[in-house]
Every structure is written in C-alpha cells, then in structure tokens.
C-alpha cells in the first residue's frame, strides 16, 4: 500500500517524530488503494496527535487509519461465518 516511495521515505525519516511532522513532510504523498487513493495527510489527520518512535509505528498508524477504499470487499471474510442479520449475508437458497 505504501507505494511510490512513501514507505522508503518513512523508513529514512529521523525518529521520534510527531503526527504533525509526518503530515508536513509526507502529507502530499498519495497512497494507492484497491478502490481509489488517499493522501498521507488525509489518513494521518484521522488520528490523534502522537509521537512515533519508529517507521514501523508510522506504518501501523497509516494501515489502521485508511478508509474503506483500502478494503477489497466491505463486510467480506472467508474465515468467519456471516453473522445472522448481517446486510452482507448471502441470499438464502431452498432446495
């Protein structure tokens, strides 16, 4: 997800760094997602201000704050059964 050099720039950044510093440095970078794109600024602005101690912490913050544009199929999981009453439940078939 952190394509077009954004991941490498985050890795090379000096830490600790605040959310505001990361937005100032990389906010204009675009993250290409399966269903569109978002800027680093849009993503990090969803979070409270914090101080990152490493590039890994920034990556995890970005991964946790991307919108539904990063989800291939909203509500889909091939691991868990669909909960009863879910709007994503498949149509019931009768044999």
Jmol script that loads the backbone (N, CA, C; Angstrom):
load data "model"
ATOM      1  N   UNK A   1       0.817  -1.197   0.000  1.00  0.00           N
ATOM      2  CA  UNK A   1       0.000   0.000   0.000  1.00  0.00           C
ATOM      3  C   UNK A   1       0.860   1.260   0.000  1.00  0.00           C
ATOM      4  N   UNK A   2       1.997   1.253   0.655  1.00  0.00           N
ATOM      5  CA  UNK A   2       2.821   2.451   0.703  1.00  0.00           C
ATOM      6  C   UNK A   2       3.729   2.477  -0.523  1.00  0.00           C
ATOM      7  N   UNK A   3       3.117   2.702  -1.675  1.00  0.00           N
ATOM      8  CA  UNK A   3       3.845   2.687  -2.930  1.00  0.00           C
ATOM      9  C   UNK A   3       4.425   4.053  -3.253  1.00  0.00           C
ATOM     10  N   UNK A   4       4.986   4.174  -4.411  1.00  0.00           N
ATOM     11  CA  UNK A   4       5.580   5.389  -4.978  1.00  0.00           C
ATOM     12  C   UNK A   4       6.583   6.066  -4.038  1.00  0.00           C
ATOM     13  N   UNK A   5       7.336   5.262  -3.301  1.00  0.00           N
ATOM     14  CA  UNK A   5       8.411   5.798  -2.477  1.00  0.00           C
ATOM     15  C   UNK A   5       8.024   6.271  -1.093  1.00  0.00           C
ATOM     16  N   UNK A   6       6.755   6.287  -0.773  1.00  0.00           N
ATOM     17  CA  UNK A   6       6.327   6.778   0.540  1.00  0.00           C
ATOM     18  C   UNK A   6       6.893   5.922   1.663  1.00  0.00           C
ATOM     19  N   UNK A   7       6.843   4.607   1.512  1.00  0.00           N
ATOM     20  CA  UNK A   7       7.375   3.711   2.542  1.00  0.00           C
ATOM     21  C   UNK A   7       8.854   3.931   2.791  1.00  0.00           C
ATOM     22  N   UNK A   8       9.614   4.103   1.707  1.00  0.00           N
ATOM     23  CA  UNK A   8      11.050   4.326   1.841  1.00  0.00           C
ATOM     24  C   UNK A   8      11.334   5.659   2.526  1.00  0.00           C
ATOM     25  N   UNK A   9      10.529   6.673   2.213  1.00  0.00           N
ATOM     26  CA  UNK A   9      10.714   7.981   2.852  1.00  0.00           C
ATOM     27  C   UNK A   9      10.425   7.894   4.345  1.00  0.00           C
ATOM     28  N   UNK A  10       9.374   7.177   4.700  1.00  0.00           N
ATOM     29  CA  UNK A  10       9.038   6.996   6.114  1.00  0.00           C
ATOM     30  C   UNK A  10      10.167   6.246   6.814  1.00  0.00           C
ATOM     31  N   UNK A  11      10.712   5.229   6.154  1.00  0.00           N
ATOM     32  CA  UNK A  11      11.829   4.464   6.738  1.00  0.00           C
ATOM     33  C   UNK A  11      13.045   5.342   6.975  1.00  0.00           C
ATOM     34  N   UNK A  12      13.309   6.274   6.077  1.00  0.00           N
ATOM     35  CA  UNK A  12      14.504   7.114   6.163  1.00  0.00           C
ATOM     36  C   UNK A  12      14.335   8.313   7.104  1.00  0.00           C
ATOM     37  N   UNK A  13      13.099   8.582   7.532  1.00  0.00           N
ATOM     38  CA  UNK A  13      12.828   9.736   8.395  1.00  0.00           C
ATOM     39  C   UNK A  13      13.512   9.537   9.752  1.00  0.00           C
ATOM     40  N   UNK A  14      13.904  10.640  10.384  1.00  0.00           N
ATOM     41  CA  UNK A  14      14.512  10.560  11.719  1.00  0.00           C
ATOM     42  C   UNK A  14      13.415  10.534  12.778  1.00  0.00           C
ATOM     43  N   UNK A  15      13.565   9.639  13.734  1.00  0.00           N
ATOM     44  CA  UNK A  15      12.572   9.467  14.799  1.00  0.00           C
ATOM     45  C   UNK A  15      13.210   9.763  16.139  1.00  0.00           C
ATOM     46  N   UNK A  16      12.418  10.190  17.112  1.00  0.00           N
ATOM     47  CA  UNK A  16      10.963  10.294  17.157  1.00  0.00           C
ATOM     48  C   UNK A  16      10.441  11.438  16.293  1.00  0.00           C
ATOM     49  N   UNK A  17       9.180  11.286  15.860  1.00  0.00           N
ATOM     50  CA  UNK A  17       8.510  12.299  15.042  1.00  0.00           C
ATOM     51  C   UNK A  17       7.036  12.327  15.410  1.00  0.00           C
ATOM     52  N   UNK A  18       6.444  13.493  15.349  1.00  0.00           N
ATOM     53  CA  UNK A  18       5.034  13.631  15.701  1.00  0.00           C
ATOM     54  C   UNK A  18       4.159  13.433  14.459  1.00  0.00           C
ATOM     55  N   UNK A  19       2.880  13.262  14.699  1.00  0.00           N
ATOM     56  CA  UNK A  19       1.918  13.150  13.608  1.00  0.00           C
ATOM     57  C   UNK A  19       1.990  14.382  12.723  1.00  0.00           C
ATOM     58  N   UNK A  20       2.069  15.546  13.330  1.00  0.00           N
ATOM     59  CA  UNK A  20       2.119  16.799  12.580  1.00  0.00           C
ATOM     60  C   UNK A  20       3.369  16.880  11.709  1.00  0.00           C
ATOM     61  N   UNK A  21       4.505  16.416  12.243  1.00  0.00           N
ATOM     62  CA  UNK A  21       5.744  16.414  11.457  1.00  0.00           C
ATOM     63  C   UNK A  21       5.641  15.475  10.257  1.00  0.00           C
ATOM     64  N   UNK A  22       5.014  14.336  10.456  1.00  0.00           N
ATOM     65  CA  UNK A  22       4.852  13.384   9.357  1.00  0.00           C
ATOM     66  C   UNK A  22       3.914  13.947   8.289  1.00  0.00           C
ATOM     67  N   UNK A  23       2.850  14.618   8.725  1.00  0.00           N
ATOM     68  CA  UNK A  23       1.931  15.238   7.766  1.00  0.00           C
ATOM     69  C   UNK A  23       2.654  16.331   6.979  1.00  0.00           C
ATOM     70  N   UNK A  24       3.446  17.139   7.677  1.00  0.00           N
ATOM     71  CA  UNK A  24       4.171  18.218   6.996  1.00  0.00           C
ATOM     72  C   UNK A  24       5.165  17.656   5.987  1.00  0.00           C
ATOM     73  N   UNK A  25       5.850  16.591   6.355  1.00  0.00           N
ATOM     74  CA  UNK A  25       6.884  16.025   5.485  1.00  0.00           C
ATOM     75  C   UNK A  25       6.309  15.206   4.330  1.00  0.00           C
ATOM     76  N   UNK A  26       5.218  14.449   4.580  1.00  0.00           N
ATOM     77  CA  UNK A  26       4.745  13.476   3.584  1.00  0.00           C
ATOM     78  C   UNK A  26       3.256  13.585   3.267  1.00  0.00           C
ATOM     79  N   UNK A  27       2.606  14.608   3.779  1.00  0.00           N
ATOM     80  CA  UNK A  27       1.163  14.751   3.616  1.00  0.00           C
ATOM     81  C   UNK A  27       0.684  14.776   2.183  1.00  0.00           C
ATOM     82  N   UNK A  28       1.515  15.241   1.263  1.00  0.00           N
ATOM     83  CA  UNK A  28       1.097  15.321  -0.138  1.00  0.00           C
ATOM     84  C   UNK A  28       1.312  14.018  -0.900  1.00  0.00           C
ATOM     85  N   UNK A  29       1.921  13.022  -0.264  1.00  0.00           N
ATOM     86  CA  UNK A  29       2.146  11.725  -0.912  1.00  0.00           C
ATOM     87  C   UNK A  29       0.816  10.996  -1.071  1.00  0.00           C
ATOM     88  N   UNK A  30       0.656  10.287  -2.165  1.00  0.00           N
ATOM     89  CA  UNK A  30      -0.585   9.572  -2.450  1.00  0.00           C
ATOM     90  C   UNK A  30      -0.422   8.092  -2.164  1.00  0.00           C
ATOM     91  N   UNK A  31      -1.407   7.540  -1.457  1.00  0.00           N
ATOM     92  CA  UNK A  31      -1.451   6.103  -1.211  1.00  0.00           C
ATOM     93  C   UNK A  31      -2.457   5.510  -2.186  1.00  0.00           C
ATOM     94  N   UNK A  32      -2.004   4.608  -3.039  1.00  0.00           N
ATOM     95  CA  UNK A  32      -2.892   3.937  -3.980  1.00  0.00           C
ATOM     96  C   UNK A  32      -3.550   2.767  -3.260  1.00  0.00           C
ATOM     97  N   UNK A  33      -4.868   2.755  -3.251  1.00  0.00           N
ATOM     98  CA  UNK A  33      -5.638   1.736  -2.555  1.00  0.00           C
ATOM     99  C   UNK A  33      -6.454   0.947  -3.573  1.00  0.00           C
ATOM    100  N   UNK A  34      -6.952  -0.237  -3.213  1.00  0.00           N
ATOM    101  CA  UNK A  34      -7.716  -1.040  -4.171  1.00  0.00           C
ATOM    102  C   UNK A  34      -8.917  -0.303  -4.782  1.00  0.00           C
ATOM    103  N   UNK A  35      -9.528   0.590  -4.032  1.00  0.00           N
ATOM    104  CA  UNK A  35     -10.720   1.280  -4.519  1.00  0.00           C
ATOM    105  C   UNK A  35     -10.549   2.791  -4.560  1.00  0.00           C
ATOM    106  N   UNK A  36      -9.378   3.261  -4.952  1.00  0.00           N
ATOM    107  CA  UNK A  36      -9.134   4.697  -5.039  1.00  0.00           C
ATOM    108  C   UNK A  36      -7.795   5.058  -4.439  1.00  0.00           C
ATOM    109  N   UNK A  37      -7.698   6.271  -3.971  1.00  0.00           N
ATOM    110  CA  UNK A  37      -6.447   6.728  -3.362  1.00  0.00           C
ATOM    111  C   UNK A  37      -6.757   7.762  -2.280  1.00  0.00           C
ATOM    112  N   UNK A  38      -5.778   7.963  -1.406  1.00  0.00           N
ATOM    113  CA  UNK A  38      -5.870   8.967  -0.346  1.00  0.00           C
ATOM    114  C   UNK A  38      -4.477   9.535  -0.123  1.00  0.00           C
ATOM    115  N   UNK A  39      -4.433  10.749   0.367  1.00  0.00           N
ATOM    116  CA  UNK A  39      -3.131  11.327   0.705  1.00  0.00           C
ATOM    117  C   UNK A  39      -2.748  10.898   2.120  1.00  0.00           C
ATOM    118  N   UNK A  40      -1.462  10.940   2.396  1.00  0.00           N
ATOM    119  CA  UNK A  40      -0.979  10.628   3.741  1.00  0.00           C
ATOM    120  C   UNK A  40      -1.594  11.600   4.742  1.00  0.00           C
ATOM    121  N   UNK A  41      -1.776  12.854   4.331  1.00  0.00           N
ATOM    122  CA  UNK A  41      -2.395  13.841   5.215  1.00  0.00           C
ATOM    123  C   UNK A  41      -3.821  13.431   5.587  1.00  0.00           C
ATOM    124  N   UNK A  42      -4.619  13.001   4.610  1.00  0.00           N
ATOM    125  CA  UNK A  42      -5.997  12.579   4.898  1.00  0.00           C
ATOM    126  C   UNK A  42      -6.014  11.426   5.894  1.00  0.00           C
ATOM    127  N   UNK A  43      -5.102  10.492   5.714  1.00  0.00           N
ATOM    128  CA  UNK A  43      -5.058   9.309   6.570  1.00  0.00           C
ATOM    129  C   UNK A  43      -4.615   9.669   7.986  1.00  0.00           C
ATOM    130  N   UNK A  44      -3.496  10.365   8.111  1.00  0.00           N
ATOM    131  CA  UNK A  44      -2.978  10.681   9.451  1.00  0.00           C
ATOM    132  C   UNK A  44      -3.849  11.696  10.189  1.00  0.00           C
ATOM    133  N   UNK A  45      -4.586  12.523   9.460  1.00  0.00           N
ATOM    134  CA  UNK A  45      -5.466  13.500  10.112  1.00  0.00           C
ATOM    135  C   UNK A  45      -6.606  12.822  10.871  1.00  0.00           C
ATOM    136  N   UNK A  46      -6.879  11.568  10.575  1.00  0.00           N
ATOM    137  CA  UNK A  46      -7.934  10.824  11.291  1.00  0.00           C
ATOM    138  C   UNK A  46      -7.488  10.404  12.692  1.00  0.00           C
ATOM    139  N   UNK A  47      -6.201  10.500  12.955  1.00  0.00           N
ATOM    140  CA  UNK A  47      -5.653  10.040  14.228  1.00  0.00           C
ATOM    141  C   UNK A  47      -5.419  11.191  15.183  1.00  0.00           C
ATOM    142  N   UNK A  48      -5.376  10.871  16.476  1.00  0.00           N
ATOM    143  CA  UNK A  48      -4.968  11.855  17.466  1.00  0.00           C
ATOM    144  C   UNK A  48      -3.479  12.121  17.287  1.00  0.00           C
ATOM    145  N   UNK A  49      -3.038  13.266  17.756  1.00  0.00           N
ATOM    146  CA  UNK A  49      -1.625  13.592  17.685  1.00  0.00           C
ATOM    147  C   UNK A  49      -0.839  12.647  18.590  1.00  0.00           C
ATOM    148  N   UNK A  50       0.238  12.103  18.042  1.00  0.00           N
ATOM    149  CA  UNK A  50       1.087  11.226  18.845  1.00  0.00           C
ATOM    150  C   UNK A  50       2.528  11.351  18.377  1.00  0.00           C
ATOM    151  N   UNK A  51       3.418  10.774  19.152  1.00  0.00           N
ATOM    152  CA  UNK A  51       4.829  10.768  18.798  1.00  0.00           C
ATOM    153  C   UNK A  51       5.205   9.342  18.409  1.00  0.00           C
ATOM    154  N   UNK A  52       5.750   9.211  17.203  1.00  0.00           N
ATOM    155  CA  UNK A  52       6.159   7.912  16.690  1.00  0.00           C
ATOM    156  C   UNK A  52       7.637   7.709  17.001  1.00  0.00           C
ATOM    157  N   UNK A  53       7.958   6.538  17.511  1.00  0.00           N
ATOM    158  CA  UNK A  53       9.342   6.220  17.859  1.00  0.00           C
ATOM    159  C   UNK A  53      10.077   5.514  16.724  1.00  0.00           C
ATOM    160  N   UNK A  54       9.344   5.037  15.719  1.00  0.00           N
ATOM    161  CA  UNK A  54       9.980   4.310  14.619  1.00  0.00           C
ATOM    162  C   UNK A  54       9.112   4.365  13.366  1.00  0.00           C
ATOM    163  N   UNK A  55       9.709   3.984  12.248  1.00  0.00           N
ATOM    164  CA  UNK A  55       8.976   3.921  10.981  1.00  0.00           C
ATOM    165  C   UNK A  55       7.865   2.877  11.073  1.00  0.00           C
ATOM    166  N   UNK A  56       8.123   1.802  11.787  1.00  0.00           N
ATOM    167  CA  UNK A  56       7.113   0.753  11.938  1.00  0.00           C
ATOM    168  C   UNK A  56       5.839   1.307  12.591  1.00  0.00           C
ATOM    169  N   UNK A  57       5.984   2.157  13.592  1.00  0.00           N
ATOM    170  CA  UNK A  57       4.818   2.758  14.241  1.00  0.00           C
ATOM    171  C   UNK A  57       4.021   3.627  13.270  1.00  0.00           C
ATOM    172  N   UNK A  58       4.721   4.351  12.394  1.00  0.00           N
ATOM    173  CA  UNK A  58       4.033   5.178  11.395  1.00  0.00           C
ATOM    174  C   UNK A  58       3.285   4.285  10.417  1.00  0.00           C
ATOM    175  N   UNK A  59       3.923   3.240   9.959  1.00  0.00           N
ATOM    176  CA  UNK A  59       3.264   2.312   9.032  1.00  0.00           C
ATOM    177  C   UNK A  59       2.000   1.732   9.653  1.00  0.00           C
ATOM    178  N   UNK A  60       2.093   1.265  10.900  1.00  0.00           N
ATOM    179  CA  UNK A  60       0.919   0.704  11.566  1.00  0.00           C
ATOM    180  C   UNK A  60      -0.183   1.753  11.710  1.00  0.00           C
ATOM    181  N   UNK A  61       0.192   2.988  11.998  1.00  0.00           N
ATOM    182  CA  UNK A  61      -0.792   4.070  12.117  1.00  0.00           C
ATOM    183  C   UNK A  61      -1.490   4.296  10.773  1.00  0.00           C
ATOM    184  N   UNK A  62      -0.724   4.319   9.707  1.00  0.00           N
ATOM    185  CA  UNK A  62      -1.312   4.516   8.376  1.00  0.00           C
ATOM    186  C   UNK A  62      -2.222   3.346   8.033  1.00  0.00           C
ATOM    187  N   UNK A  63      -1.768   2.116   8.269  1.00  0.00           N
ATOM    188  CA  UNK A  63      -2.588   0.938   7.966  1.00  0.00           C
ATOM    189  C   UNK A  63      -3.899   0.962   8.740  1.00  0.00           C
ATOM    190  N   UNK A  64      -3.865   1.447   9.965  1.00  0.00           N
ATOM    191  CA  UNK A  64      -5.076   1.426  10.786  1.00  0.00           C
ATOM    192  C   UNK A  64      -6.034   2.572  10.475  1.00  0.00           C
ATOM    193  N   UNK A  65      -5.560   3.601   9.769  1.00  0.00           N
ATOM    194  CA  UNK A  65      -6.391   4.781   9.559  1.00  0.00           C
ATOM    195  C   UNK A  65      -6.885   4.957   8.124  1.00  0.00           C
ATOM    196  N   UNK A  66      -6.495   4.079   7.205  1.00  0.00           N
ATOM    197  CA  UNK A  66      -7.005   4.224   5.841  1.00  0.00           C
ATOM    198  C   UNK A  66      -8.510   3.975   5.834  1.00  0.00           C
ATOM    199  N   UNK A  67      -9.186   4.535   4.867  1.00  0.00           N
ATOM    200  CA  UNK A  67     -10.642   4.413   4.783  1.00  0.00           C
ATOM    201  C   UNK A  67     -11.052   3.082   4.153  1.00  0.00           C
ATOM    202  N   UNK A  68     -12.330   2.954   3.878  1.00  0.00           N
ATOM    203  CA  UNK A  68     -12.851   1.742   3.251  1.00  0.00           C
ATOM    204  C   UNK A  68     -12.352   1.569   1.823  1.00  0.00           C
ATOM    205  N   UNK A  69     -11.695   2.577   1.284  1.00  0.00           N
ATOM    206  CA  UNK A  69     -11.108   2.442  -0.050  1.00  0.00           C
ATOM    207  C   UNK A  69     -10.022   1.363  -0.063  1.00  0.00           C
ATOM    208  N   UNK A  70      -9.505   1.014   1.108  1.00  0.00           N
ATOM    209  CA  UNK A  70      -8.452   0.006   1.207  1.00  0.00           C
ATOM    210  C   UNK A  70      -9.016  -1.400   1.335  1.00  0.00           C
ATOM    211  N   UNK A  71     -10.326  -1.514   1.457  1.00  0.00           N
ATOM    212  CA  UNK A  71     -10.960  -2.814   1.645  1.00  0.00           C
ATOM    213  C   UNK A  71     -11.454  -3.316   0.299  1.00  0.00           C
ATOM    214  N   UNK A  72     -11.039  -4.509  -0.059  1.00  0.00           N
ATOM    215  CA  UNK A  72     -11.466  -5.072  -1.332  1.00  0.00           C
ATOM    216  C   UNK A  72     -12.974  -5.250  -1.397  1.00  0.00           C
ATOM    217  N   UNK A  73     -13.530  -6.002  -0.470  1.00  0.00           N
ATOM    218  CA  UNK A  73     -14.973  -6.231  -0.424  1.00  0.00           C
ATOM    219  C   UNK A  73     -15.439  -5.942   1.003  1.00  0.00           C
ATOM    220  N   UNK A  74     -16.153  -4.876   1.198  1.00  0.00           N
ATOM    221  CA  UNK A  74     -16.605  -4.464   2.519  1.00  0.00           C
ATOM    222  C   UNK A  74     -17.502  -5.545   3.106  1.00  0.00           C
ATOM    223  N   UNK A  75     -17.202  -5.933   4.349  1.00  0.00           N
ATOM    224  CA  UNK A  75     -18.014  -6.919   5.044  1.00  0.00           C
ATOM    225  C   UNK A  75     -17.687  -8.356   4.682  1.00  0.00           C
ATOM    226  N   UNK A  76     -16.727  -8.586   3.790  1.00  0.00           N
ATOM    227  CA  UNK A  76     -16.407  -9.949   3.352  1.00  0.00           C
ATOM    228  C   UNK A  76     -15.297 -10.540   4.193  1.00  0.00           C
ATOM    229  N   UNK A  77     -15.456 -11.779   4.553  1.00  0.00           N
ATOM    230  CA  UNK A  77     -14.411 -12.539   5.211  1.00  0.00           C
ATOM    231  C   UNK A  77     -14.559 -13.983   4.784  1.00  0.00           C
ATOM    232  N   UNK A  78     -13.485 -14.601   4.375  1.00  0.00           N
ATOM    233  CA  UNK A  78     -13.547 -16.010   4.015  1.00  0.00           C
ATOM    234  C   UNK A  78     -13.196 -16.894   5.201  1.00  0.00           C
ATOM    235  N   UNK A  79     -13.042 -16.282   6.363  1.00  0.00           N
ATOM    236  CA  UNK A  79     -12.662 -17.045   7.553  1.00  0.00           C
ATOM    237  C   UNK A  79     -13.793 -17.217   8.553  1.00  0.00           C
ATOM    238  N   UNK A  80     -14.636 -16.251   8.658  1.00  0.00           N
ATOM    239  CA  UNK A  80     -15.694 -16.291   9.657  1.00  0.00           C
ATOM    240  C   UNK A  80     -17.051 -16.419   8.972  1.00  0.00           C
ATOM    241  N   UNK A  81     -17.979 -17.125   9.598  1.00  0.00           N
ATOM    242  CA  UNK A  81     -19.327 -17.160   9.013  1.00  0.00           C
ATOM    243  C   UNK A  81     -19.976 -15.783   9.116  1.00  0.00           C
ATOM    244  N   UNK A  82     -20.844 -15.471   8.191  1.00  0.00           N
ATOM    245  CA  UNK A  82     -21.554 -14.199   8.215  1.00  0.00           C
ATOM    246  C   UNK A  82     -22.508 -14.194   9.407  1.00  0.00           C
ATOM    247  N   UNK A  83     -22.470 -13.152  10.249  1.00  0.00           N
ATOM    248  CA  UNK A  83     -23.371 -13.096  11.399  1.00  0.00           C
ATOM    249  C   UNK A  83     -24.836 -13.024  10.946  1.00  0.00           C
ATOM    250  N   UNK A  84     -25.707 -13.613  11.742  1.00  0.00           N
ATOM    251  CA  UNK A  84     -27.133 -13.554  11.422  1.00  0.00           C
ATOM    252  C   UNK A  84     -27.602 -12.114  11.370  1.00  0.00           C
ATOM    253  N   UNK A  85     -28.423 -11.790  10.387  1.00  0.00           N
ATOM    254  CA  UNK A  85     -28.964 -10.452  10.254  1.00  0.00           C
ATOM    255  C   UNK A  85     -28.036  -9.460   9.575  1.00  0.00           C
ATOM    256  N   UNK A  86     -26.863  -9.909   9.159  1.00  0.00           N
ATOM    257  CA  UNK A  86     -25.915  -9.010   8.506  1.00  0.00           C
ATOM    258  C   UNK A  86     -26.428  -8.606   7.130  1.00  0.00           C
ATOM    259  N   UNK A  87     -26.273  -7.321   6.767  1.00  0.00           N
ATOM    260  CA  UNK A  87     -26.697  -6.918   5.421  1.00  0.00           C
ATOM    261  C   UNK A  87     -25.809  -7.528   4.336  1.00  0.00           C
ATOM    262  N   UNK A  88     -24.701  -8.146   4.718  1.00  0.00           N
ATOM    263  CA  UNK A  88     -23.787  -8.752   3.755  1.00  0.00           C
ATOM    264  C   UNK A  88     -24.018 -10.257   3.615  1.00  0.00           C
ATOM    265  N   UNK A  89     -25.001 -10.784   4.315  1.00  0.00           N
ATOM    266  CA  UNK A  89     -25.281 -12.214   4.263  1.00  0.00           C
ATOM    267  C   UNK A  89     -25.752 -12.626   2.866  1.00  0.00           C
ATOM    268  N   UNK A  90     -25.325 -13.784   2.402  1.00  0.00           N
ATOM    269  CA  UNK A  90     -25.787 -14.236   1.091  1.00  0.00           C
ATOM    270  C   UNK A  90     -27.283 -14.559   1.134  1.00  0.00           C
ATOM    271  N   UNK A  91     -27.886 -14.503  -0.025  1.00  0.00           N
ATOM    272  CA  UNK A  91     -29.312 -14.812  -0.110  1.00  0.00           C
ATOM    273  C   UNK A  91     -29.503 -16.298   0.199  1.00  0.00           C
ATOM    274  N   UNK A  92     -30.487 -16.585   1.022  1.00  0.00           N
ATOM    275  CA  UNK A  92     -30.781 -17.957   1.406  1.00  0.00           C
ATOM    276  C   UNK A  92     -31.395 -18.713   0.232  1.00  0.00           C
ATOM    277  N   UNK A  93     -30.929 -19.936   0.005  1.00  0.00           N
ATOM    278  CA  UNK A  93     -31.454 -20.781  -1.046  1.00  0.00           C
ATOM    279  C   UNK A  93     -32.172 -21.959  -0.431  1.00  0.00           C
ATOM    280  N   UNK A  94     -33.278 -22.353  -1.036  1.00  0.00           N
ATOM    281  CA  UNK A  94     -34.017 -23.518  -0.571  1.00  0.00           C
ATOM    282  C   UNK A  94     -33.937 -24.590  -1.634  1.00  0.00           C
ATOM    283  N   UNK A  95     -33.663 -25.805  -1.214  1.00  0.00           N
ATOM    284  CA  UNK A  95     -33.532 -26.910  -2.168  1.00  0.00           C
ATOM    285  C   UNK A  95     -34.754 -27.760  -2.177  1.00  0.00           C
TER     286      UNK A  95
END
end "model"
wireframe off; spacefill off
backbone 0.3
color backbone group
